[in-house]
């Protein structure tokens, strides 16, 4: 690749790949001559960037999984750092993935990289890891956040922090769910391990609801085609159920058809809230991860779902650790399914999210800050 390079983007997971791709599209609309390289997933690889590394090599989740993957992650870390130092891009943009990216940013600065370092999506320093705040302020030139409340965490530092908005808030303009329908939507997640931990409880709760209400139908969202064999195999272990699988490109159709949803925690919960679809949230967390989170890292929050954090109340009931049992999940699901007034209250709370998030085109906002830096 020719030098100088304008921008190196590191996207290490599907959400980061999508955010990075939307940003690159806006950058290239304004400056077609930009030279961009990346650690890229499928969305970034579809654009005119140089994919020097594949995102899939970095995908792990949970404290335990990360520990077992440390040797390969460390080798890749050094390769990426060496590549950036050799290329000397004008700017490096790291998207989310803080455990890896914050270390990479600090290491680049220590190794003498003199270009601009931008981090896109704030780590959850408002929940845990507050020691990261001064380190980020020392290393970064700019932090771009998705949520308005995150800027306050850095108020005591000199770090420039800009709220660019969440991409979903501008994409979902009107609520689209079927209040009078009979579809229960299940969003099992995008990682095999979290599916194995939570989907059996989700499916059992759904099966019991179908026995209580013969009109109930189940729609299961496939986050990717690769997950289809696993989810089909798990559903075949149950009695015959009225199940329809929805391909990744039909996710919006499932949301519009649903009356209630069961969702594994992630960005999908915010999407469901913006659609004003009443939902129950489950967490794919192992016993070991839960112990580390609560006892070692001291993570104790009134809410863990981002929807509940934003509205400062438990709008979507949360189930994790010892609370994620088939009986608990079914009890809440049945109540939500039958209680029209409760669903109405949840939808009203979801509507207030728009006032909190505002309506901004996050990719355009972020691209504007990057173009000034480049």
Buried (B, 14 or more C-beta within 10 A) or exposed (E): EEEEBBBBBBBBBBBBBBBBBBBBBBBBEEBEEBBBBBBBBBBBBEBEBBBBBBBEBBBBBBBBBBEEBEEEBEEBBEEBBEBBEEBBBBBBBBBBBBEBBBBBBBBBBEEEBEBBBBBBBBBBBBBBBEEBBEBBBEBBBBBBBBBBBBBEBBEEBEBBBBBBBBBBBBEBEEBBBEBEBBBBBBBBBBBBBBBBBBBBBBBBBBBBBBEEBEEBBBBBBBBEEEBBEBBEEBBEEBEEBBBEBBEEEBBEBBBBBBBBBBBBBBBBBBBBBBBBBBBBBBBBBBEEBBBBBEEEEEBEEEBBBBBBBBBEEBBBBBBBBEEBBBEBBBEBBBEBBEEEEEBEEBBEBBEBBBEBBEEBBBBBBBBBBBBEBB
